């Protein structure tokens, strides 16, 4: 192991530093990390019962950034063979050969361990535990299940919905029912979002052997049904913060309008399935979530 580590150090020193830095950053999937940070911060904000502890909040964001980036780097390490077979991912650092697997593994492990330890020491152990559970689910359940069953989408949605729970735990030191309302919103939102992506890149996923629902559901009936059901369920669940008294009438009205509009786009995809309709679902999901979270932050009581 010592010799392999030395080889890694020598290779890193010989490469262009700017390209190397860009490749390591790409391993962390910055856009996904940004969503993790935003939803974590939202969980923290909603859970507050008094003034914010800004130092704790900064520690929460730093630790979450490190742990999420490391987890996503390890995901790319584990899926490098799949990425090499898909047009949309073959230019990533590992399949393109710009980084070696051991480099990615060392980088991912270091970031994940550092982030989890940072959260345990400077936020609280419960936040570190939720973050560790997210990593375990993502790497050891969702990632291998992608090759076996379309249920991987549900497992991945569980992992993706835990960041606001970590944010709540940072603010209150518990995971009370309110944390699980935020979890449910993120869980349901991810289903139409990820299914739309899978629908758009179905041929790519099929070529790589990734068994997402659109790959094993050729006529699309089950896929479209799940998109609509998730969107409709999201309408009801997104109203719970107002029902619980966390938010006011502006959020209530906005959440209802956003949910119905998102559902309408999902129904359109179900009635007339096409790549264009799937893109509309994907675009609607990308508009829906930041607007909903923004309303929640703006109209919090």
N, C-alpha and C positions, 0 to 999 in steps of 0.2 A: 504493500500500500504506500510506503514511504517513497519508493522509486516512482510509482505512478503519479503521486502528488508532485514530485520534483519535475517530472516531465510536463505536467500541466502548467506549472509556474514558468518554465522555460518557454513553452509555446505562447503563453499569454504575453510575455515580455517582448516576443519577436513580432507581434502583430500591431497593426495600426490602432492606436489607442482610441481614436474617435469611433471607428467602426466597431471596435470591441465593446466600448461602452454602450453604443446603440444596440448591439446584439444582446447584451445582458439586460438592458432595459426592456427590449422586445420579449425576452423570456418571461417577464413579469406581467405581460398583457396590461399595459397601463390603463386602457379604457375600462377593463373589467375592474381593476383595482380602484379606479375613480368611483365606480358605482358602489363598490364595497364601502368606501369611505363615506360617501354621501348617505347611504342607508344606515351605516353605523352611527353617524352624527345625528340622523333623524331619530333613531332610537334613543339616543342620549337626550336630545332636546325634548321629546315627548314625555320622557320619564321624569324630568326635573320637577321638583316640588318647591324649589326656591331658586336663588341665583345660581348661575352656572359657575362651576369651578373650572376656570379656563386653563389652568395648568394641567389638571387631570384630563380635560378634553384634548389638549395637545398631545399628552402622553398616549391617550387612547388612539388618536389618529396615527401617531408614529408607529406604535406597536402593531396596529391593524395593517398599516401600509407594508411593514416588513413581513408579517406573517402571511398576508394575502399574496404579496409578490413572490414569496418563497414557494407557497403552495402551487401557484400557477406555473412557476418555473419547473417544479417537479412534475406537474401534469404534462408539460411539453416534453420533459425527459421521458416519461412513461409512454407517451403517444407519438414518439418521433417516427416510428415505422408507419403509423396511420397518416401522419402529416405528409410523409414523403409520397403517398399515393393519391393525395388530393390536390387539385389545382389551386384551391384557395389557400393552402397552407404549406405547399412545398418550398416556398421561398423563405420560410422561417429559419432562424439560425442553425438549428440542429439538422433538419433534413437537407438544407443547402450546404452543410459541411463547414460553416463558418465558426461553429463551436463544436467541441467534442462532448460526447455524453457525460464523461466524468466531470468535466468543467461545469456543465449544467447541474449535475447532481450535487456537487459540492456547494455551488452557489445557492441552489434551492434549499438544501438542508440547513445551511448556515443562516439564511434569511428567516426560515420558518422557526428554527429554534431560538434565534435571537428575538424575533418578534413576540413569540409566546412567552419567553422569559421576561421580556421587557414589560409586557402587560401584567404578568403576575406580580412583578416587583413594584411597578409604578402606578398601576391602576387598581386591580384587585384580582385574587386568584380565580374568582368566578368568571370574569371576562376571559382570562387565559384558558379556562376549561371550555367555554363555549367556542372560542377560537380554535382550540385543539380539536374539538368535536367536528367543526367545519372542515378542517384539514383532513381528518381521518375519513369522513364521509366522502369528500371530494376525490381523494386519491385512492382509497381502498374499497369504495363501493361504486360511486358513479363512474370513475374512469374504467375499471374492468368490465362493468355491466354494459358499457356502450358497445362492446363486441358481442354481447349475448342476448340482450332483450330490450325492447322499447321502453320497459319500465325504468330504464336509466334516466329518462327525462324527469320522472317523479323524484327519484333519489337526488338528482342534481338540483332540482328545485328546492328540496329540503336544505341542502348545503347552502344554496344561494340565498335562502331566506333567513339564515341565522345571524348575519351581521347586525340587523337592528336589535336582535335579542342581546347581543354583546354590548351594544350601545346602552340599552336599558339597564343591563347589569352594572355598567360603569357608573350610571347615575344613582342607582338605588341599592346596589348590592344584592339584588334578588332577580328572579325571573317570574314576576307576578303575571296574572292573566293579560294585562295590557301588553306585555312583551309579545305574547302569542297572537294578539290581534295584528300587530305589525308583521309578525312572521307570516300570518295567513295572507295578508295583502301581497307581500313579496312572493310568496309561494304561488298564488294563483296568477299573478302577473307574468311569472316566468313561463307558464305553460303555453299561452298563445305566442309569446315572444320566441321561445326556442323552437316551437313547432313550425312557425313561419320560416325561421332560418333553415330548419331541416327540410322543409318543403322546397325552398329555393335551391338548396344544394343537394337535393336527393340523389342525383346521379353521382356526385362526388363522394357522398357518404357510402353509397352502395359499392362503389369501386374500392373503397378502403375497408369495407366489411363492418362499417358502423351500423348497428341495427336500431336506428331511431325509427319512430313510428311511420313516417312517410315512406321509408324503405320497405317495410314489411306490410304496408297497407297500400297496395298498388292503385286501387280505385279511389283512395283518399277519404272514404266515408267515415272511418273511425277518427282520422286526423281532424277533419272538419267538425265532427261532433264534439271532440274534446276541446277544440278552440272555442266553440260557441259556449259550451258548458262552463268553461273556465271564465270567460268574459262575463257571463251572466252572474255567476257566483261572486265574481269580483265586485260587481255593482253593490250587492248586499253587504259584503264584508267591508268594503271601503267606507261605508256609512257608519260603522261601529265607533270610530273615534268621536263622531258627533253625538251618537247615542250615549256613549260613556261620559260625555261632558268634557272631553279634552279640547274640543274645537267648537267653534260657533256656527252660525247659520251660513256664513260665506263658504266655509269648507263644505258644509252639508250640501248646499246647492251646487257648488263646483264639482264635488265628487260625483254627484248624481248625473250631472251633464256629461262629465268626462267618461263615466262608466257606460252610459247609454250610447255615447258616440263610439267608444271602443267596441261595444257589443255589436253595433250596427255594421262596423267594418268586418268583424268576425262573421256575422251572418252573411254579408256579401260574399266573403270567401267560400262559405259553405254552399251557397246557392249557385254560384258561378265560379268554381275553382279554376285558378289560373296562376301562373307566376306573377302576373301583375297584381292580382288580388292578394297574394301572399306578401308581396312587397308593401301593399297598403296596410296589412296587419302588422308587419314589422315596423313600419314608419309610425303607425298609430301607437304601438307599444312604447316606442322611444319618445313620443310626445307625451303620452299619458302619465308615465311614472314621475318625471321631474315636475310636471304641473301639479299632480296630486300631492307630492311631497312638499312642494312650494306652498300650496294652499294650507297644508297641515301646519307648516311652520308659521305662516302669516297669521292664521286665525286660531292659534293655540290659546286656550283660556288659562 
